[in-house]
C-alpha cells in the first residue's frame, strides 16, 4: 500500500469513526431507560468516567490495524480524546467495514442498539465494577 493510499484510508477512518461515535451515542441515549442500556450508562458514569479506552481500526485483519483512537466515557457518552495510541490498552478492535455500515445505515443501529458492537464496553465496565 502506498503512503498516499494509507493516509487516505486514515482520513476516511477518522470521518467514519466520528460518525460511528455519534450513532452509538444517539442509540444509547435513545434507550437510556431500557434495562441493559440503563445499566451500561450507569456504569459509564460511576465506574469509568474520564477513563480512556483504546480503539484500533483495521481493514481486513484485526492483527494489522491502520489507525488508533482514544475515547473516554463522559456524561453518559463516548467522546473522542485523541487520534493515536493514548490509552494504556486496546479495548475495541473495529473494522472499517463495520464503521462504514454504521455511517451508511445509522437508523438501523439507533432503532436496534443490540446491533451495536458494545461487548468491548460491557467487558471493560464489568472489569471496573
DRENTORDO-705559 format. One record per residue (C-alpha): x, y, z; residue number from 0. Coordinates in Angstrom, 3 decimals, always signed. Example, Ala and Ser with C-alpha at 12.3 -4.5 7.8 and 13.67 -1.06 7.14 Angstrom:
<atoms>
+----------+----------+----------+-------+
:       xx :       yy :       zz : lumke :
+----------+----------+----------+-------+
:  +12.300 :   -4.500 :   +7.800 :     0 :
:  +13.670 :   -1.060 :   +7.140 :     1 :
+----------+----------+----------+-------+
</atoms>
This chain:
<atoms>
+----------+----------+----------+-------+
:       xx :       yy :       zz : lumke :
+----------+----------+----------+-------+
:   +0.000 :   +0.000 :   +0.000 :     0 :
:   +1.438 :   +3.370 :   -0.927 :     1 :
:   +1.876 :   +6.034 :   +1.721 :     2 :
:   -0.719 :   +8.229 :   -0.012 :     3 :
:   -3.279 :   +5.411 :   -0.008 :     4 :
:   -2.582 :   +4.729 :   +3.658 :     5 :
:   -3.068 :   +8.417 :   +4.510 :     6 :
:   -6.351 :   +8.494 :   +2.572 :     7 :
:   -7.514 :   +5.388 :   +4.462 :     8 :
:   -6.628 :   +7.035 :   +7.749 :     9 :
:   -8.515 :  +10.205 :   +6.806 :    10 :
:  -11.526 :   +8.095 :   +5.878 :    11 :
:  -11.304 :   +6.162 :   +9.151 :    12 :
:  -11.357 :   +9.445 :  +11.083 :    13 :
:  -14.650 :  +10.528 :   +9.500 :    14 :
:  -16.083 :   +7.018 :   +9.800 :    15 :
:  -15.043 :   +6.741 :  +13.435 :    16 :
:  -16.528 :  +10.116 :  +14.423 :    17 :
:  -19.744 :   +9.305 :  +12.574 :    18 :
:  -19.969 :   +5.923 :  +14.311 :    19 :
:  -19.420 :   +7.531 :  +17.732 :    20 :
:  -22.323 :   +9.898 :  +17.035 :    21 :
:  -24.608 :   +6.990 :  +16.102 :    22 :
:  -23.516 :   +4.923 :  +19.124 :    23 :
:  -24.158 :   +7.839 :  +21.462 :    24 :
:  -27.546 :   +8.564 :  +19.898 :    25 :
:  -28.568 :   +4.894 :  +20.102 :    26 :
:  -27.510 :   +4.596 :  +23.742 :    27 :
:  -29.198 :   +7.879 :  +24.621 :    28 :
:  -32.488 :   +6.980 :  +22.949 :    29 :
:  -32.719 :   +3.814 :  +25.038 :    30 :
:  -31.194 :   +5.066 :  +28.267 :    31 :
:  -34.239 :   +3.854 :  +30.265 :    32 :
:  -34.152 :   +0.259 :  +28.949 :    33 :
:  -32.672 :   -2.246 :  +31.463 :    34 :
:  -29.481 :   -3.311 :  +29.630 :    35 :
:  -28.646 :   +0.152 :  +28.299 :    36 :
:  -29.565 :   +1.791 :  +31.626 :    37 :
:  -27.050 :   -0.484 :  +33.401 :    38 :
:  -24.345 :   +0.328 :  +30.866 :    39 :
:  -24.999 :   +4.068 :  +31.134 :    40 :
:  -24.964 :   +3.931 :  +34.933 :    41 :
:  -21.666 :   +2.040 :  +34.968 :    42 :
:  -20.195 :   +4.503 :  +32.468 :    43 :
:  -20.915 :   +7.332 :  +34.897 :    44 :
:  -19.959 :   +5.559 :  +38.119 :    45 :
:  -17.059 :   +3.311 :  +37.163 :    46 :
:  -15.257 :   +4.712 :  +34.164 :    47 :
:  -15.992 :   +8.431 :  +33.919 :    48 :
:  -12.900 :  +10.020 :  +32.435 :    49 :
:  -11.091 :   +6.709 :  +31.851 :    50 :
:   -9.539 :   +6.207 :  +28.454 :    51 :
:  -10.391 :   +3.348 :  +26.103 :    52 :
:   -8.083 :   +2.401 :  +23.245 :    53 :
:   -9.527 :   +1.679 :  +19.796 :    54 :
:   -7.831 :   +0.021 :  +16.820 :    55 :
:   -9.205 :   +0.372 :  +13.298 :    56 :
:   -8.399 :   -2.369 :  +10.803 :    57 :
:   -9.372 :   -3.177 :   +7.238 :    58 :
:   -9.125 :   -6.957 :   +6.819 :    59 :
:   -7.127 :   -8.359 :   +9.710 :    60 :
:   -7.629 :   -7.321 :  +13.366 :    61 :
:   -3.933 :   -8.053 :  +13.942 :    62 :
:   -2.873 :   -5.345 :  +11.469 :    63 :
:   -4.625 :   -2.102 :  +12.455 :    64 :
:   -4.032 :   +1.019 :  +10.392 :    65 :
:   -5.348 :   +3.653 :  +12.780 :    66 :
:   -5.812 :   +4.217 :  +16.507 :    67 :
:   -8.098 :   +6.380 :  +18.621 :    68 :
:   -8.633 :   +7.028 :  +22.289 :    69 :
:  -12.114 :   +7.639 :  +23.680 :    70 :
:  -13.483 :   +8.184 :  +27.158 :    71 :
:  -16.829 :   +7.990 :  +28.913 :    72 :
:  -18.136 :  +11.418 :  +29.881 :    73 :
:  -21.731 :  +12.341 :  +30.808 :    74 :
:  -23.053 :   +9.003 :  +29.525 :    75 :
:  -21.400 :   +9.484 :  +26.142 :    76 :
:  -18.293 :   +8.224 :  +24.432 :    77 :
:  -16.057 :  +11.123 :  +23.418 :    78 :
:  -13.008 :  +11.235 :  +21.205 :    79 :
:   -9.949 :  +12.126 :  +23.287 :    80 :
:   -7.294 :  +11.842 :  +20.624 :    81 :
:   -6.211 :  +10.170 :  +17.471 :    82 :
:   -3.353 :   +7.777 :  +18.074 :    83 :
:   -2.326 :   +5.460 :  +20.876 :    84 :
:   -3.083 :   +7.461 :  +24.012 :    85 :
:   -4.742 :   +4.752 :  +26.124 :    86 :
:   -2.798 :   +2.142 :  +28.073 :    87 :
:   -4.520 :   -0.779 :  +26.323 :    88 :
:   -6.676 :   -1.560 :  +23.320 :    89 :
:  -10.263 :   -2.224 :  +24.344 :    90 :
:  -12.045 :   -2.228 :  +20.991 :    91 :
:  -10.866 :   -3.569 :  +17.641 :    92 :
:  -13.220 :   -2.428 :  +14.911 :    93 :
:  -13.236 :   -2.870 :  +11.147 :    94 :
:  -13.629 :   -0.065 :   +8.653 :    95 :
:  -16.430 :   -2.162 :   +7.095 :    96 :
:  -18.407 :   -2.038 :  +10.366 :    97 :
:  -17.808 :   +1.714 :  +10.748 :    98 :
:  -18.918 :   +2.213 :   +7.141 :    99 :
:  -22.136 :   +0.285 :   +7.800 :   100 :
:  -22.931 :   +2.369 :  +10.882 :   101 :
:  -22.399 :   +5.558 :   +8.886 :   102 :
:  -24.456 :   +4.367 :   +5.907 :   103 :
:  -27.285 :   +2.856 :   +7.992 :   104 :
:  -27.435 :   +4.839 :  +11.245 :   105 :
:  -31.151 :   +4.304 :  +11.779 :   106 :
:  -30.656 :   +0.523 :  +11.786 :   107 :
:  -28.403 :   +0.887 :  +14.836 :   108 :
:  -30.444 :   +3.612 :  +16.527 :   109 :
:  -33.624 :   +1.548 :  +16.187 :   110 :
:  -31.887 :   -1.607 :  +17.408 :   111 :
:  -28.848 :   -0.805 :  +19.593 :   112 :
:  -28.279 :   -4.524 :  +20.160 :   113 :
:  -26.769 :   -4.495 :  +16.652 :   114 :
:  -24.019 :   -2.246 :  +18.021 :   115 :
:  -20.713 :   -3.858 :  +18.886 :   116 :
:  -20.580 :   -2.766 :  +22.534 :   117 :
:  -19.374 :   -6.047 :  +24.044 :   118 :
:  -15.960 :   -4.414 :  +24.493 :   119 :
:  -17.606 :   -1.664 :  +26.561 :   120 :
:  -19.631 :   -4.099 :  +28.676 :   121 :
:  -16.452 :   -6.120 :  +29.301 :   122 :
:  -14.456 :   -3.040 :  +30.285 :   123 :
:  -17.263 :   -1.801 :  +32.544 :   124 :
:  -17.567 :   -5.170 :  +34.291 :   125 :
:  -13.790 :   -5.116 :  +34.898 :   126 :
:  -14.109 :   -1.677 :  +36.501 :   127 :
:  -17.080 :   -2.626 :  +38.702 :   128 :
+----------+----------+----------+-------+
</atoms>
